[in-house]
Amino acid sequence: MEARPAIDDAALEREAWSVLEANRTGTATVPAPGLYPHQWNWDSTFVALGLARRDPRRAGEELLSLLTGQWGTGMVPHIVFRPALAESYFPGPSVWRSAGHPAAPSGVPTSGLTQPPMQALAAWRVWRHTRDTADREEADALVRRLHPMLAAQHDYLTACRDLGGGGLAAIVHPWESGMDDSPAWDDPLEALAGARDARPPGESSDRHPGDHHDRYVWLALRYRDSGYDGAYLRQDHPFAVEDPMFNGIWLASCHALAELAPVAGADPRPYGEAAERIRAALLERLWSGGAFQARDLCAGRLIPVCTVGGFGPMLDPGMPADRVAELVGVLESARFMGAAGYPVPSCEIRASRFDRSRYWRGPSWVNTNWLLRRAAALHGRDDLARRLGAATLRLVRQSGFRECFDPFDGSGRGGRDFSWSAALTLDLLA
Ligand code: 9YW
């Protein structure tokens, strides 16, 4: 295992800023230049969340820059491409073909999928941290600019993604979860009939189990070939899953929109009502055996594997205390934190598909740790929040700003100099 010499807070902070400087391209921050050279949706939003207290202006620019990719439908794409590097990442703009689509922004190539809707949460945080300072007017002005775009994103999810008809948003591709290779998507992916090899020559398959990457591409092409059509998603698309993390984040963003609405001169009530509806739907549709699980709408059943995504609904301050207590029990048990030296494993350790080294199949991540720390604090679980923050700092001190980490020994996995690991560390150090 590669361990670094001890590093103090000041040095860690300097390193984090230099990663964010190196990964900056104009007004956007890319996740990790070699590996992911474009602007990714929730990556940028974690950068904004991490910088909200440290550099609110840059955080605001990051969000505005991401939203230049927003479609006329309100959908915020999961990748906004940098035209100069367009085909350096597969699948690039020539696969997504947003340029020919009437709802896509002109001159900004994007993917046709979305990612967890965290932007309102980030906008709220930027605003919250600047409202008592001299920059308050600037923060209010940012909210006035962002609010219509965030409202449109919210309306898109309500109108086009409630594929199960029960009040939750469905993801239509594993990439939309932000946790692409999670064991939670194995069964729905394996059930895809007719998926064929779509990998370009030379593309390695190490990143994904079996032929899942081929299936990702096949699924994306099917949706593209429908013209990114809403009716197609309802009637024919073979992957539709209600994910507790995606919906927990959506719920948290509804609360954020309710608080931001008056700043933008809008009515907060629809967002408060939406939050109530999503909470009720989460409890009715995804709660099972003391935890939240994802629902496979095509198979008509819950997916029986517990992942870090199952704690997403704790981001709702209104989640009933008895449910929070059960969730914290699972989180602290040997299924997750109790048996991990470096929490929080992305999949429960006892699952047959748990893999300590492979991305969302086991490793611990700075972004989900940060979200769970926030959720714990929201529910007055201060000791849990403190432990999550301290463990996350231990990971980056020991192994650097890696993409993810082995949950047992804390060694780094995936890309280096990863933006959200650096930005959220700055927030943890503040
Ligand atoms: C992909 C960029 C993205 C993240 C996801 C992570 C991975 C692979 O990288 O996805 O090709 O989109 O799973 O959360 O946004 O860092």
Boltz pocket constraint, residues with backbone or C-beta under 6 A from the ligand:
constraints:
  - pocket:
      binder: B
      contacts: [[A, 31], [A, 36], [A, 40], [A, 41], [A, 42], [A, 43], [A, 90], [A, 175], [A, 178], [A, 179], [A, 180], [A, 181]]
      max_distance: 6.0
